[in-house]
Amino acid sequence: MDDSTVNKALKAAKKLLKKQDSGSMKVKVLAKLVAELMGDGENYKKFKKCITKSEKFSVEGKEIGRAHV
């Protein structure tokens, strides 16, 4: 994925988190929503990889990060 696509995906993730009522969202669910917004709903795994490789960020107290299983 090129840098502009990664930046668009991360911006979409932030917007989705801002709209989310609860304080958390699983990365897989977020990646699927981002993939749908980006027009590539079937390949959510590349967006999940993009989100998990980026440094952890938060939007109004809502953090994106990997859950410890």
Residue pairs with C-beta under 8 A, 6 or more apart in sequence:
1 9
1 46
1 50
5 38
6 50
6 54
8 38
9 34
9 38
9 47
9 50
9 51
10 50
10 51
10 54
10 57
12 33
12 34
12 37
12 38
13 30
13 34
13 51
13 64
14 57
14 59
16 25
16 30
16 33
16 34
16 37
17 25
17 30
17 59
17 60
17 62
17 64
18 59
18 60
18 62
20 62
23 61
23 62
24 62
24 63
25 62
25 64
26 67
27 48
27 51
27 52
27 64
27 65
27 66
27 67
28 44
28 48
30 51
30 64
31 44
31 45
31 47
31 48
31 51
32 41
32 44
34 44
34 47
34 51
35 41
35 42
35 43
35 44
35 46
35 47
38 47
40 46
40 47
51 64
52 66
56 63
56 64
56 65
57 63
57 64
58 64
